C-alpha cells in the first residue's frame, strides 16, 4: 500500500539491571567486570520502541517491522529467545560489541549499513525507531547519528505516541521541558523517532508468535554480519561506580530558599 510504513527498530542487549555492574579497565579500554557472564535483556528504552513499532504495523496494513541489533551473537541469541515471544518481527543481527563504552559514531555507521542490507527496504517509507536514551550506549546521540547516516532529517526525540493519519502522515506526541508535550504532524516518512516510555505495556509471552519468529531468527543469527566497531581514538579519564551516600536531617520550619541552597551545596561538593 502507498501509505504503509517500514519500521526499523534499533536495539541492543544490556546487562540485567538487577545485577551489580562494576567497571574495570581491560586491554581494549573500560569494560564491565565479568560482562559476558552477566544475564542480558533487551535495552528497556528500545523495548518500548519495539512494542510501539509492532502496534503501528498492526494498525497500518501493508507495513513491516524489523529489529536491527548489534551485540555479541551468543548474547543476542539468548535474549531473542524471550523477545521473540512478544511481537512478530524480522531480525537483522550484527555480531559486535554491546558495551556502553563503544564509540557512538562507529556504532551508528555500522547500524546504518545493516539497515541498508535489509532486503526490499525502501528508505522513503522508513520509520527508524529506537530508545530516546539507552541503558548501555547512553550517549544520547547514537539514534540521531544513524538517521543522519541514512539521510533522514525529520527527527523526534522523547516520543510518547504516534498516530497515523489516512493520508500517510502521522501525529507525534513528543516530550518537551516543563513536563509538557509538543504535538507535531509529519507529512510522512522517512523519520527518526526516539521513544521515551510510550503508552503501551510489555506484551505477554505468546508461544505461537515465538514459534513463528524462530523460523527466521535462527537463520538471521547464523548469517549475522560482523560489526566493525573499535576503541581507536577513545580515551576515558575515569570510570567508577556511582557513590552511595545518605545523610538525613529532620528540620522543622526551614525556609524553602534555605533548603534549596543546602541541596545545591551538597550536590556541588563533589
Buried (B, 14 or more C-beta within 10 A) or exposed (E): EEBBBBBBBBBBBBBEEEEEBEBEEBEEBBBBEEBEEBEBBBBBBBBBBBBBBBBBBEEBEEBBBBBBBBBBBEBBBBBBEEBBBBBBBBBBBBBBBBBBBBBBBBBBBBBBBBBEEBEEBEBEBBBBBBBBBBBBBBBBBBBBBBBBBBEBEBBBBBBBBBEBEEEBBBEBBBBEEEEEBEEEEBEBBBBBBBBBBBEEEEBEEBEEBBEBBBEBBEEBBEEBBEBEBBBEEEEEEEEEEEEEEEEEEEEEEEEEEEEEEEEEEEEEEE
